[in-house]
Amino acid sequence: MEIDQVEHKLENPNNSNKGIILLPGVSGKALADPRYNLLSSALINANFGFLRFDLWKSVSELDKMTISEIQDFLDKAFDFMQNKGFTEISLIGKSFGGGILLTYINPKIKKLVLWSPAINYSRESNFIFTKETKLYTFKSFMDIKINKRDLYHINYPVLILHGTKDEVMLFENSEKIVQELPKIVLKPIHDSDNSYSNETWLNEIIEETIEFLK
């Protein structure tokens, strides 16, 4: 699938060469979710261009996809941004999207920000098989397992922001990632849930994101 076949929005009023690509969580709604609208305003104010797209519009649409297909589309999003004049491209991923970005291999990545990445960091890995499997096959994200060997490609700055009371993907999962990969920074969002349903939590996560990307 090409970028022009998917509903998308690129904002860059200041003609910046620094761009951000968003990959949302399972519910999608990259163009409509109020959280991403707030993020968009903050990024533009900080002089970043911002690309978001509805690669899936529902859980049922996502279920028919594979991780490899999503990551192939990210390659095309990168090409699209470069053709628009962006020379420094970073990514932000929320929950499921964060898990996808953690395993996404692209040497062009400038920085990576993961909001509560949802993927099982484990001693054993089945990622070589699960990345080619339709997502409806899995009962939960915990069925998709990665380990340190799956993250060999990370040689750029990575920030994980994770709510300490996340009920969907436990904070301890992110702790395990940074214990084995000290180049990745983990910033706890104290008492926050997976949705950052409190305005204070959402503002904090957006502020931390912008500060890191700067």
C-alpha positions as CSV (number, residue, x, y, z in Angstrom):
1,M,0.0,0.0,0.0
2,E,1.3,3.5,-0.9
3,I,1.0,6.6,1.2
4,D,-1.4,8.2,-1.2
5,Q,-3.8,5.3,-0.7
6,V,-4.1,6.0,3.0
7,E,-5.8,9.0,4.6
8,H,-2.9,11.1,6.0
9,K,-2.0,14.5,7.1
10,L,1.4,16.3,6.9
11,E,1.8,19.5,8.8
12,N,4.9,21.7,8.4
13,P,3.9,25.4,8.5
14,N,7.5,26.5,9.2
15,N,9.1,24.5,6.4
16,S,11.3,22.6,8.9
17,N,13.7,19.9,7.8
18,K,13.0,18.0,11.0
19,G,10.0,15.6,10.7
20,I,8.1,13.2,13.0
21,I,6.2,10.1,11.9
22,L,3.5,8.8,14.3
23,L,2.4,5.2,14.7
24,P,-0.7,4.9,16.9
25,G,-2.0,2.2,19.1
26,V,-4.4,-0.6,18.3
27,S,-7.4,1.8,18.1
28,G,-5.7,3.8,15.4
29,K,-7.4,7.2,15.0
30,A,-4.1,9.0,14.3
31,L,-6.0,11.8,12.6
32,A,-8.9,12.2,15.0
33,D,-7.7,11.3,18.6
34,P,-7.5,14.5,20.7
35,R,-4.2,13.3,22.2
36,Y,-2.5,13.3,18.9
37,N,-4.0,16.7,18.0
38,L,-2.4,18.1,21.2
39,L,0.8,16.4,20.2
40,S,0.6,17.9,16.8
41,S,0.2,21.4,18.1
42,A,3.2,20.9,20.4
43,L,5.4,19.5,17.7
44,I,4.6,22.3,15.3
45,N,5.3,24.9,18.0
46,A,8.7,23.3,18.5
47,N,9.4,23.6,14.7
48,F,8.8,20.0,13.7
49,G,6.9,18.7,10.7
50,F,4.4,16.0,11.6
51,L,3.0,13.1,9.5
52,R,0.2,10.9,10.7
53,F,-2.0,8.4,8.8
54,D,-4.8,6.0,9.3
55,L,-3.2,2.8,8.1
56,W,-5.9,1.0,10.0
57,K,-9.2,2.5,11.1
58,S,-10.4,-0.3,13.3
59,V,-9.1,-3.3,15.3
60,S,-10.7,-5.6,12.7
61,E,-8.6,-3.9,9.9
62,L,-5.5,-4.1,12.0
63,D,-6.1,-7.8,12.7
64,K,-5.7,-8.6,8.9
65,M,-2.3,-7.1,8.8
66,T,1.2,-8.4,9.8
67,I,4.0,-6.5,11.6
68,S,6.1,-6.8,8.4
69,E,3.4,-5.1,6.3
70,I,3.2,-2.2,8.8
71,Q,7.0,-1.8,8.8
72,D,7.1,-1.9,5.0
73,F,4.6,1.0,5.0
74,L,6.9,2.9,7.4
75,D,9.6,2.6,4.8
76,K,7.3,4.3,2.3
77,A,6.4,7.0,4.9
78,F,10.1,7.7,5.3
79,D,10.5,8.0,1.5
80,F,7.5,10.4,1.4
81,M,9.0,12.6,4.1
82,Q,12.4,12.7,2.4
83,N,10.8,13.7,-0.8
84,K,9.1,16.5,1.0
85,G,12.5,17.9,2.1
86,F,12.9,16.4,5.6
87,T,16.5,15.4,6.3
88,E,16.1,14.5,10.0
89,I,13.2,12.1,10.7
90,S,12.2,10.7,14.1
91,L,9.3,8.5,15.1
92,I,6.7,8.4,17.9
93,G,4.8,5.2,18.7
94,K,2.0,4.6,21.1
95,S,1.4,1.2,22.8
96,F,1.1,-1.3,20.0
97,G,2.7,1.3,17.6
98,G,5.6,1.6,20.1
99,G,6.2,-2.1,20.0
100,I,6.3,-2.1,16.2
101,L,8.8,0.8,16.2
102,L,11.0,-0.8,18.7
103,T,11.6,-3.7,16.2
104,Y,11.6,-1.5,13.1
105,I,14.9,-1.4,11.3
106,N,15.8,1.7,9.4
107,P,19.2,3.4,9.5
108,K,17.6,6.8,8.6
109,I,16.0,7.1,12.1
110,K,17.2,10.1,14.0
111,K,15.4,9.5,17.3
112,L,12.7,7.2,18.7
113,V,10.0,8.0,21.3
114,L,7.9,5.1,22.6
115,W,4.8,5.7,24.7
116,S,4.2,2.5,26.7
117,P,5.5,0.1,24.0
118,A,3.4,-3.1,23.9
119,I,5.5,-6.1,23.0
120,N,6.7,-8.9,25.3
121,Y,10.4,-8.4,26.2
122,S,11.5,-11.9,27.1
123,R,14.4,-14.3,27.3
124,E,13.0,-16.2,24.4
125,S,12.1,-14.6,21.0
126,N,9.6,-15.7,18.4
127,F,9.7,-12.5,16.5
128,I,11.1,-13.9,13.3
129,F,7.9,-15.9,12.9
130,T,5.3,-13.6,14.5
131,K,6.3,-10.6,12.4
132,E,5.0,-12.5,9.3
133,T,1.8,-13.7,11.0
134,K,-1.7,-12.1,10.7
135,L,-2.3,-10.2,14.0
136,Y,-5.7,-11.9,14.5
137,T,-3.8,-15.0,15.3
138,F,-2.6,-13.6,18.7
139,K,-4.7,-13.4,21.8
140,S,-2.6,-10.6,23.2
141,F,0.6,-8.7,22.6
142,M,2.3,-10.9,25.1
143,D,2.2,-13.6,22.5
144,I,4.7,-11.6,20.4
145,K,8.1,-12.1,22.1
146,I,11.4,-10.2,21.5
147,N,14.7,-10.2,23.2
148,K,18.0,-8.3,23.0
149,R,19.0,-9.9,19.7
150,D,16.0,-8.4,18.0
151,L,17.1,-4.9,18.9
152,Y,20.7,-5.1,17.6
153,H,19.9,-2.3,15.2
154,I,19.3,0.4,17.8
155,N,22.2,2.8,17.7
156,Y,20.2,6.0,17.9
157,P,18.6,7.8,21.0
158,V,15.5,6.1,22.3
159,L,13.2,7.3,25.0
160,I,10.5,5.2,26.6
161,L,7.7,7.0,28.5
162,H,5.6,4.5,30.5
163,G,2.8,4.9,33.1
164,T,3.7,3.2,36.3
165,K,0.1,2.0,36.6
166,D,-0.4,0.9,33.0
167,E,-3.0,-1.8,33.0
168,V,-2.5,-2.9,29.4
169,M,1.3,-3.2,29.3
170,L,3.0,-3.4,32.6
171,F,5.7,-0.8,33.4
172,E,8.0,-3.7,34.4
173,N,8.2,-4.7,30.8
174,S,9.9,-1.5,29.8
175,E,12.2,-1.8,32.9
176,K,13.4,-5.1,31.5
177,I,14.2,-3.5,28.2
178,V,16.4,-0.7,29.6
179,Q,18.1,-3.1,32.0
180,E,19.6,-5.0,29.0
181,L,19.9,-2.0,26.7
182,P,21.2,0.9,28.8
183,K,21.3,3.2,25.7
184,I,17.5,3.3,25.9
185,V,16.2,5.8,28.5
186,L,13.1,5.0,30.5
187,K,11.0,7.9,32.0
188,P,8.2,6.8,34.3
189,I,4.9,8.7,34.2
190,H,3.9,8.3,37.8
191,D,0.5,6.8,38.4
192,S,-0.5,7.1,34.8
193,D,-2.6,4.5,33.0
194,N,-2.1,3.3,29.4
195,S,-4.3,6.0,27.9
196,Y,-2.9,9.0,29.8
197,S,-6.5,9.8,30.7
198,N,-5.5,12.5,33.1
199,E,-4.7,15.9,31.5
200,T,-1.6,16.2,33.7
201,W,-0.2,12.9,32.5
202,L,-0.8,13.7,28.9
203,N,0.8,17.1,29.2
204,E,3.8,15.5,30.9
205,I,4.3,12.9,28.2
206,I,4.0,15.4,25.4
207,E,6.5,17.8,27.2
208,E,9.0,15.0,27.7
209,T,8.6,13.9,24.1
210,I,9.3,17.4,22.8
211,E,12.2,18.0,25.1
212,F,13.8,14.7,24.0
213,L,13.3,15.3,20.3
214,K,14.8,18.8,20.6
